[in-house]
Amino acid sequence: MPLVITVISLANAGSTCDAQIVDAWRYTVRKPADGWQATNFDTADWKEGHGGFGTRDTPGSRVGTTWATNNIWLRKMFALKSVPANPALLIHHDEDAEIWINGKSVATFSGYTTEYKVVPLAEGKGSSLKVGDNLMAVHCRQTGGGQFIDVHLVDADNVPELPPAKRSTKPFQSDLITEWGAKVTGENVWTEYPRPQMRRDNWTNLNRHWDYAITKRNQVQPPTEWQGKILVPFCLESKLGGVQRLLDETETLWYHRTFNAKKVEGQKLLLNFEAVDYRCEVIVNGQSVGQHQGGNTPFSVDITHAAQDGSNELIVRVDDDTEGYQLRGKQTLVPRGIWYTQVSGIWQTVWLEAVPDRYIKDVKITTSARSNSIVVRPVVVGAAGTIRVVVKDGDTVVGTAHGEVLTHEITVKNAKHWSPESPHLYDVEVRLHDANGNRIDRIHSYAGIRDVGKVKDADGHWRMTLNGETVFHWGPLDQGWWPDGLLTPPSDEAMLFDIEWLKKAGFNMIRKHIKVEPRRYYYHCDRLGMMVWQDQVSAGNNPKWTRLQPNPEDANWPDKDHEQFMTELEHMVDTLENHPSIVVWVPFNEAWGQHRTMEVGKWMVDRDPSRLVNVASGGNFWPVGDIVDHHEYPHPKFPFDLGSNGRFEPFIKVMGEFGGHGFPVKQHLWDADRRNWGYGDLPKNKGEYKERYVTSLNRLNDLKRKGIAAGVYTQTTDVEGEINGLMTYDRKVIKIPAAELAELHKVLFAEP
């Protein structure tokens, strides 16, 4: 008689249903007490998950729950309407596994498989089976490579087809929270004006609790009922958002709230989103007012025609595939290793702004330390009128310009140049006047006068310059992830803490790694004097990674996906180009989504000749831009020999990543039950950790003498399973004090 297996609810082990495969398990990765295989063993403190368990890169696996430790113990209940005459295990194991049924050992397996096998139970081993409820217990151990375990009791004469693994709708929920995240409420969440380089007084912050719902993606009409509240601007998956739900590519996320508005003759109402991941449609009072694609940069929608006096209804529809050609950075559907939890939906500030019909939409600011000049070019909607520019140093006016032209150059006498040692900023006010001299619009901005360049030293090595002076760039790889907000810092104060701490630790640069931060981040770098290498957010679909080897390859991207990549690259540059702190653009990282490199590099060089271009940090080297960049872990090393034929001669040589020395801090791990890691074997104690750091510094200093012009240490903080930060993920434990780091770093800036 064929075997019928039915799902047993973990909450009610006596109920049955018609499903043939049971994928609901309880599990632990910590060794349980003796007798854990018994039917009466208490598993209340075990976790719940869906099978199979392992990593998705394991051949033949169907992973429902990620398992990334050396051991796992599993239990599940299944029910039999009758005991089969030929009971068997349908099993895929990587590596060693032992199976118990109703407390009796029924099978032991060594080594690994790469596919599911049907293994009949040995004679006498099926005697523990019974009609009704049965318990299966499993222990699996792995020592290296892939890992996976999935087991089902089947009738060997009638083996059912396995359904796709059920993906959990819940991201990993860590106990970690920052001190700033613990203080976040619906009233104090991100209250700062989000656009420091183009400030107006008349704005309304829309951050707070919104309604949300999740539907199938084919639903085009807004929901009639909402499933709960989400705290904007934190994403759907984050702790601070209050939902902690994974969005599937077959689903759509909807937001809803109301806002009050007053319509004024001669004014427009702009709705601004600092970032929404990834595709969205904005609906006001039932009218679609705009769409946007790209998850990392701000956009605005003119909602004047749809808004009404008094209360207004706002709905935002969001789709997010996360993977494929979509630019996503470190996000992934399957977090592991250097890949982190996906981020969906609104993840930066949402705000309203009233502007006149003719208004200043944007302001482009460039500077020159050679000529001590500030060039201001407003972008005006409507008839331009007359522009007036006022530049101040504190309360003192140091330059003015006015006229009907849109480009104005102001020379500042005895100008103070911007640098990490003296990050001087000038206030810039731009006014728009009509033909009668009446002021129509006014914005406040700022500028830092500085020049970025390169020069050969006495030994023929290319060095980076700032304001004509050689400067060694020394900074951390900074990913900008948070245990409570994921991509969204819990607050402006929290974001500022990272920058200030790095400054105190003796760094003069930050490599902002494949993430675009809120605009206030760059404002803080501007005023504090922190240079920034800004990465473009990466995608998948990679070529073979050959690093600095000759004859590199590019990935083959479809035209439409390349065009979207370029659109998002342009949006990033357009958004950030006024910031004096940004000194290097990095379009690609480690061949991740690297394609049409020469085309992208030449575009980047032409688009912004005022900065250096590092076309592919650690990626496949192509002769374009200004920099040749190598990654080496754990200690820095540069393959000078690969440039012996002159390939590297025109380029600045840098160590774009190295270090990554791991050090776990108990009670401050994202997940204490996973295989937390750093590059190289973990040090035995804090002393060894510091010794490794000092060794890397000394080797970098040796490389500096050989021509290396910059170093990037991995990394500022731990991130999820990576424990190679200079501080823990929650920022509560500093592994080496800032003052001590600053003293150690002096070796890199000492005169030769």
HUKA-V367408 format. One record per backbone hydrogen bond with DSSP energy under -0.5 kcal/mol. CO is the residue of the C=O (numbers start at 0). NH is the residue of the N-H. If there is no record, write none. Layout:
# HUKA-V367408
co: <CO CO>
nh: <NH NH>
This chain:
# HUKA-V367408
co: <2 3 5 6 11 11 20 22 22 24 25 26 27 32 34 37 40 42 46 48 50 51 51 52 53 54 57 61 63 64 67 69 71 72 73 74 75 76 77 78 79 81 83 85 86 87 88 88 89 90 91 92 93 95 96 97 98 98 99 100 103 105 106 108 110 116 116 117 118 121 121 123 124 125 131 133 134 135 136 137 138 139 140 146 147 148 149 151 151 153 153 154 157 164 168 171 177 179 180 184 187 194 198 200 201 203 207 209 210 211 211 212 214 215 217 227 229 229 230 231 234 235 235 237 237 237 238 240 245 247 249 251 252 253 254 255 256 258 260 263 265 267 267 268 269 269 270 271 272 274 274 275 276 277 278 279 280 281 281 282 283 286 286 289 291 298 300 300 302 302 309 311 312 313 314 315 316 317 318 320 322 323 327 329 331 335 338 339 343 344 348 349 350 351 352 354 356 358 358 361 362 363 365 367 367 371 372 373 373 374 375 376 377 378 378 380 385 386 387 388 389 390 390 391 391 392 394 395 398 400 402 405 405 407 407 409 410 411 414 416 421 421 425 426 427 428 429 430 431 431 432 433 437 440 442 443 444 446 447 448 450 452 454 456 460 462 463 464 465 468 470 471 472 473 473 474 475 475 476 476 476 477 481 483 484 485 486 490 491 492 493 494 495 496 497 498 499 500 501 502 507 508 509 509 510 510 511 511 514 517 517 518 519 520 521 522 523 524 524 528 530 531 531 531 532 532 533 537 537 543 545 546 554 554 557 558 559 560 561 562 563 564 565 566 567 568 569 570 571 572 575 578 580 580 582 583 584 585 587 588 590 590 590 593 595 596 597 598 599 600 601 602 603 607 609 611 612 612 612 614 615 615 616 621 625 627 628 629 629 633 637 638 639 640 642 645 647 651 652 653 653 654 656 657 657 659 661 663 664 667 670 673 676 684 685 686 687 688 689 690 691 692 693 694 695 696 697 698 699 700 701 702 703 706 708 709 710 711 712 712 713 714 715 715 718 719 720 720 721 722 725 725 726 727 732 732 736 737 738 739 740 741 742 743 744 745 745>
nh: <4 80 78 8 8 14 22 24 50 48 74 46 72 35 37 40 42 45 26 24 165 63 64 148 66 57 60 63 167 53 674 141 139 27 137 25 135 7 133 5 131 83 86 155 120 153 90 118 151 116 149 112 147 140 108 138 105 106 136 103 100 121 98 96 94 90 118 119 88 124 125 126 127 128 79 77 101 75 99 73 97 71 95 54 93 52 91 89 153 87 155 157 154 166 245 173 181 182 183 188 190 197 443 202 353 351 231 229 255 226 227 253 251 218 219 211 209 231 233 207 237 243 244 241 242 243 241 230 247 250 216 214 317 212 315 210 313 311 309 266 356 269 354 302 271 352 300 350 298 346 347 277 344 293 318 291 316 288 289 314 286 283 288 281 279 272 270 302 305 306 260 258 284 256 282 254 280 252 278 322 325 539 330 339 341 338 335 331 235 276 273 205 271 203 269 267 358 360 380 378 364 376 374 371 372 411 367 375 409 365 407 363 379 360 361 358 432 402 430 400 428 397 398 393 426 395 396 392 390 388 386 377 407 375 409 373 412 414 416 423 418 423 446 391 444 389 442 387 439 440 385 436 433 431 429 198 427 425 449 417 466 464 462 459 456 454 470 452 468 465 472 473 710 507 508 712 477 510 478 714 715 512 485 239 487 481 488 494 495 496 497 498 499 500 501 502 503 504 506 505 530 475 511 532 477 512 513 534 516 520 521 522 523 524 525 526 527 528 529 530 509 533 582 583 511 534 585 327 328 545 548 620 556 595 561 562 563 564 565 566 567 568 569 570 571 572 573 574 575 576 578 581 531 582 611 533 613 535 616 591 542 592 593 554 599 600 601 602 603 604 605 606 607 610 451 584 614 625 626 587 617 618 589 623 651 653 617 655 656 658 639 641 642 643 645 648 650 627 708 629 655 711 631 659 713 678 682 665 667 728 673 675 722 688 689 690 691 692 693 694 695 696 697 698 699 700 701 702 703 704 705 707 706 652 472 654 474 657 476 714 659 725 725 726 721 669 676 722 718 662 734 735 717 730 727 734 740 741 742 743 744 745 745 746 747 748 749>
